[in-house]
């Protein structure tokens, strides 16, 4: 239900716009009324208003209602201001190609973990309702956990109270005590897990991304069906952590340990770790995917 200070007709119109967007072939008026619970006559008035404003159009052959060109105009005005750095999308796309799983990038923005980029895997599992701009349920999915785990106790408590989580599956952990334990574990091991918490049958692994001032920028995650998830698969985890390290470096982040090492390295002589990082960005095809994944695992001391 809309808050008392909102305009109900506007809220209802936007709700219908959202519903129309979910139907690739268009939505009928009866369907909109049935799904939204808005009386049919009111739906007619609201949709006709959206048509007059240029946001909806009626297909003359199917008589279904679809989004119009004006939605694309709004997106084009919004998108340039929300673009993710190309270096991040490039690495995320490469991670999708290497792991064959759908890959997500999210950013901490205006007190929310907001999905900014999705690279659909070539053996994709479609996670319902996840899209660019999605910002709900950060305590349940791997993208949100990777970010929230970086908060100190006081900030996390305040965020929990202002964004109380709601369960989406029988596996969701929403109690404050459960959240504390889960995020402490995430922080200690350096990666997050969503084991069917956001959606039954779907598992996700995420890692945090940091920026130049040491604060968390956002997160990187992959999703897969439960049947393809392998608990404790250190090769995949190490791979994601290394991709996260490279993304963080592209954002200007330098870990304290690396800063200390650079102070003892001759000027102009890159460290072995940095040279290895540059080698990993060699043109694709120079190294087999399996070798790349194994090399990341070996470099991190995992097998």
C-alpha positions as MATLAB code, in Angstrom:
seq = 'XXXXXXXXXXXXXXXXXXXXXXXXXXXXXXXXXXXXXXXXXXXXXXXXXXXXXXXXXXXXXXXXXXXXXXXXXXXXXXXXXXXXXXXXXXXXXXXXXXXXXXXXXXXXXXXXXXXXXXXXXXXXXXXXXXXXXXXXXXXXXXXXXXXXXXXXXXXXXXXXXXXXXXXXXXXXXXXXXXXXXXXXXXXXXXXXXXXXXXXXXXXXXXXXXXXXXXXXXXXXXXXXXXXXXXXXXXXXXXXXXXXXXXXXXXXXXXXXXXXXXXXXXXXXXXXXXXXXXXXXXXXXXXXXXXXXXXXXXXXXXXX';
ca = [
       0.000    0.000    0.000;
       1.289    3.479   -0.898;
       2.289    5.818    1.921;
      -0.364    8.375    2.982;
       1.547   11.286    1.465;
       1.763    9.792   -2.034;
      -0.631   10.313   -4.937;
      -2.528    7.051   -5.331;
      -3.381    7.455   -9.005;
       0.272    8.097   -9.887;
       1.412    5.117   -7.815;
      -1.151    2.898   -9.535;
      -0.140    4.123  -12.977;
       3.501    3.333  -12.287;
       2.498   -0.096  -10.985;
       0.738   -0.811  -14.284;
       3.803    0.417  -16.174;
       5.946   -2.067  -14.230;
       3.518   -4.890  -14.997;
       3.427   -4.092  -18.717;
       7.245   -4.189  -18.726;
       7.190   -7.809  -17.530;
       5.238   -8.995  -20.593;
       7.378   -9.257  -23.719;
       4.350   -9.602  -25.996;
       2.234   -7.013  -24.217;
      -0.430   -7.129  -21.519;
      -4.203   -7.162  -21.807;
      -6.349   -4.872  -19.727;
      -8.049   -7.806  -17.997;
      -4.658   -9.265  -17.033;
      -3.454   -5.926  -15.656;
      -6.588   -5.591  -13.560;
      -6.409   -9.170  -12.264;
      -2.722   -9.004  -11.314;
      -2.737   -5.495   -9.841;
      -6.097   -5.720   -8.085;
      -7.055   -2.368   -9.612;
     -10.660   -2.247  -10.892;
     -10.941   -2.728  -14.650;
     -12.523    0.676  -15.258;
      -9.741    2.384  -13.309;
      -7.140    0.433  -15.283;
      -8.620    1.810  -18.517;
      -8.330    5.377  -17.281;
      -4.756    4.896  -16.024;
      -3.504    3.115  -19.148;
      -5.139    5.686  -21.420;
      -3.343    8.381  -19.441;
      -0.037    6.544  -19.971;
      -0.831    6.300  -23.693;
      -1.580   10.031  -23.880;
       1.729   10.743  -22.119;
       3.587    8.566  -24.632;
       4.782    5.804  -22.297;
       2.451    3.020  -23.472;
       1.075    2.037  -26.867;
      -1.548   -0.458  -28.000;
      -0.655   -3.114  -30.542;
      -3.400   -2.896  -33.213;
      -3.207   -6.593  -34.100;
      -3.067   -8.214  -30.644;
      -4.818   -5.394  -28.767;
      -2.165   -5.806  -26.054;
      -0.519   -2.867  -24.331;
       3.252   -2.411  -24.623;
       5.883    0.069  -23.540;
       6.584    2.801  -26.080;
       9.708    4.537  -27.380;
       9.536    7.096  -24.572;
      10.712    4.509  -22.043;
      13.854    4.126  -24.146;
      14.304    7.899  -24.104;
      14.212    7.920  -20.293;
      16.740    5.098  -20.191;
      19.072    6.929  -22.575;
      18.968   10.012  -20.358;
      19.644    7.961  -17.218;
      22.221    5.471  -18.471;
      25.240    7.753  -19.135;
      25.136    8.988  -15.540;
      25.083    5.424  -14.199;
      27.709    3.789  -16.373;
      30.037    1.316  -14.712;
      33.736    1.801  -15.543;
      34.564   -0.161  -18.686;
      37.419   -1.949  -16.921;
      34.902   -3.533  -14.539;
      32.416   -4.654  -17.179;
      35.267   -6.099  -19.228;
      36.504   -8.234  -16.324;
      32.947   -9.279  -15.418;
      32.287  -10.363  -18.997;
      35.543  -12.327  -19.022;
      34.562  -14.020  -15.755;
      31.283  -15.073  -17.360;
      33.153  -16.483  -20.367;
      35.618  -18.368  -18.163;
      33.147  -19.774  -15.650;
      30.127  -20.057  -17.984;
      27.843  -18.641  -15.281;
      25.831  -15.423  -15.202;
      27.914  -12.658  -13.636;
      26.663   -9.557  -11.806;
      28.193   -6.247  -10.789;
      26.590   -4.171   -8.038;
      27.512   -0.792   -6.575;
      26.931    0.693   -3.135;
      24.845    3.705   -4.085;
      22.555    5.962   -2.034;
      22.446    3.475    0.866;
      21.573    0.537   -1.370;
      23.379   -2.287   -3.156;
      22.286   -1.674   -6.750;
      22.891   -4.067   -9.655;
      24.724   -2.154  -12.386;
      25.671   -4.808  -14.940;
      24.687   -8.382  -15.862;
      26.598  -10.706  -18.197;
      24.322  -13.651  -18.987;
      26.140  -16.987  -18.908;
      26.151  -19.336  -21.887;
      24.578  -22.029  -19.734;
      22.408  -19.447  -18.111;
      19.978  -19.978  -15.320;
      17.463  -17.156  -15.332;
      17.129  -15.642  -11.870;
      13.658  -14.158  -11.731;
      13.320  -10.450  -11.054;
      17.061   -9.647  -11.097;
      17.764   -6.735  -13.422;
      19.992   -3.693  -13.756;
      18.770   -1.269  -11.111;
      17.575   -3.973   -8.688;
      18.239   -2.962   -5.067;
      16.062   -5.163   -2.865;
      16.936   -7.813   -0.233;
      20.673   -7.077    0.196;
      20.876   -9.317    3.275;
      19.885  -12.366    1.217;
      21.931  -12.335   -1.987;
      25.694  -12.646   -2.422;
      26.092   -9.163   -3.931;
      24.565   -7.535   -0.865;
      26.354   -9.697    1.676;
      29.759   -8.966    0.132;
      29.155   -5.236    0.619;
      27.400   -5.257    4.002;
      30.117   -7.478    5.506;
      32.487   -4.495    5.246;
      30.401   -2.345    7.616;
      31.393   -1.870   11.241;
      28.992   -3.136   13.916;
      27.238    0.185   14.517;
      26.700    0.992   10.856;
      25.485   -2.538   10.146;
      22.996   -2.387   13.018;
      21.617    0.948   11.798;
      21.279   -0.383    8.262;
      19.538   -3.525    9.488;
      17.001   -1.474   11.446;
      16.260    0.783    8.475;
      16.220   -2.054    5.905;
      14.722   -4.951    7.844;
      15.099   -8.097    5.720;
      12.208  -10.303    4.738;
      12.617  -13.957    3.848;
      12.150  -15.051    0.242;
      12.754  -18.774    0.708;
      12.846  -21.362    3.520;
      16.635  -20.862    3.584;
      16.616  -17.091    4.136;
      18.502  -15.846    7.200;
      16.817  -12.672    8.403;
      17.108  -12.658   12.216;
      19.655  -10.145   13.533;
      21.736  -12.850   15.190;
      21.842  -14.889   11.954;
      22.791  -11.833    9.926;
      25.643  -10.973   12.280;
      27.092  -14.486   12.105;
      26.710  -14.709    8.329;
      28.366  -11.346    7.627;
      31.198  -11.966   10.100;
      31.920  -15.246    8.328;
      31.752  -13.491    4.955;
      34.234  -10.844    6.070;
      36.664  -13.367    7.559;
      36.807  -15.675    4.542;
      36.753  -12.879    1.947;
      33.716  -13.973   -0.069;
      29.947  -14.266    0.322;
      27.552  -17.130   -0.292;
      23.861  -17.202   -1.066;
      22.779  -20.813   -0.692;
      19.182  -20.647   -1.907;
      18.422  -17.705    0.385;
      17.273  -15.320   -2.340;
      15.648  -17.970   -4.496;
      15.153  -21.690   -3.973;
      17.360  -23.729   -6.305;
      19.843  -20.891   -6.950;
      23.290  -20.480   -5.364;
      25.597  -17.465   -5.670;
      29.185  -16.581   -4.768;
      30.278  -12.957   -4.366;
      33.359  -10.881   -3.567;
      33.663   -7.234   -2.467;
      35.175   -4.492   -4.633;
      37.098   -1.622   -3.053;
      37.988    1.845   -4.316;
      40.909    4.261   -3.967;
      40.030    5.431   -0.437;
      39.725    1.892    0.943;
      35.934    1.949    1.195;
      33.759   -0.662   -0.459;
      32.668    0.280   -4.009;
      30.389   -2.668   -4.622;
      30.593   -6.358   -5.410;
      30.988   -9.030   -8.082;
      28.994  -12.285   -8.029;
      28.080  -15.309  -10.098;
      24.858  -17.319   -9.919;
      24.235  -20.962  -10.751;
      21.602  -23.632  -10.156;
      22.076  -25.735   -7.048;
      22.972  -28.704   -9.254;
      26.114  -26.909  -10.509;
      27.194  -25.501   -7.154;
      30.162  -27.291   -5.585;
      30.607  -26.403   -1.887;
      34.148  -25.338   -1.122;
      35.268  -25.213   -4.772;
      38.433  -23.282   -4.045;
      39.358  -22.846   -7.704;
      36.203  -20.886   -8.484;
      36.400  -18.911   -5.242;
      40.068  -18.047   -5.806;
      39.275  -17.041   -9.373;
      36.542  -14.635   -8.246;
      38.763  -13.189   -5.526;
      41.485  -12.503   -8.062;
      39.012  -10.890  -10.445;
      37.810   -8.777   -7.530;
      41.386   -7.752   -6.766;
      41.925   -6.648  -10.356;
      38.678   -4.695  -10.388;
      39.593   -3.003   -7.110;
      43.000   -2.049   -8.513;
      41.298   -0.506  -11.540;
      39.296    1.630   -9.079;
      42.542    2.842   -7.504;
      42.556    0.530   -4.487;
      45.875   -0.659   -3.101;
      45.888   -3.215   -0.251;
      48.022   -2.249    2.747;
      50.309   -5.212    2.196;
      50.992   -4.163   -1.378;
      51.596   -0.568   -0.307;
      54.236   -1.777    2.150;
      55.852   -3.998   -0.479;
      56.054   -1.123   -2.940;
      57.915    0.995   -0.430;
      60.700   -1.599   -0.455;
      60.684   -2.116   -4.243;
      63.067   -0.140   -6.434;
      61.425    2.719   -8.277;
      60.330    1.645  -11.744;
      60.613   -2.073  -10.983;
      57.167   -3.661  -10.717;
      56.596   -6.338   -8.111;
      56.196   -9.962   -9.179;
      52.506   -9.810   -8.280;
      51.958   -6.797  -10.495;
      53.767   -8.393  -13.436;
      51.605  -11.489  -13.053;
      48.524   -9.286  -12.977;
      49.529   -7.654  -16.245;
      50.215  -11.039  -17.816;
      46.693  -12.182  -16.958;
      45.338   -9.410  -19.104;
      47.072  -10.853  -22.186;
      44.909  -11.211  -25.306;
      42.277  -13.892  -24.872;
      43.267  -17.261  -26.323;
      46.877  -17.037  -25.200;
      46.072  -19.185  -22.169;
      43.484  -21.943  -21.867;
      40.626  -21.125  -19.492;
      41.395  -24.151  -17.307;
      45.003  -23.008  -16.985;
      43.901  -19.515  -16.031;
      41.616  -20.790  -13.290;
      44.246  -23.204  -11.995;
      46.898  -20.479  -12.017;
      44.732  -18.221   -9.882;
      44.223  -21.049   -7.396;
      47.945  -21.818   -7.258;
      48.845  -18.175   -6.804;
      46.529  -17.934   -3.808;
      47.838  -21.140   -2.268;
      44.627  -23.080   -2.751;
      43.936  -26.314   -4.608;
];
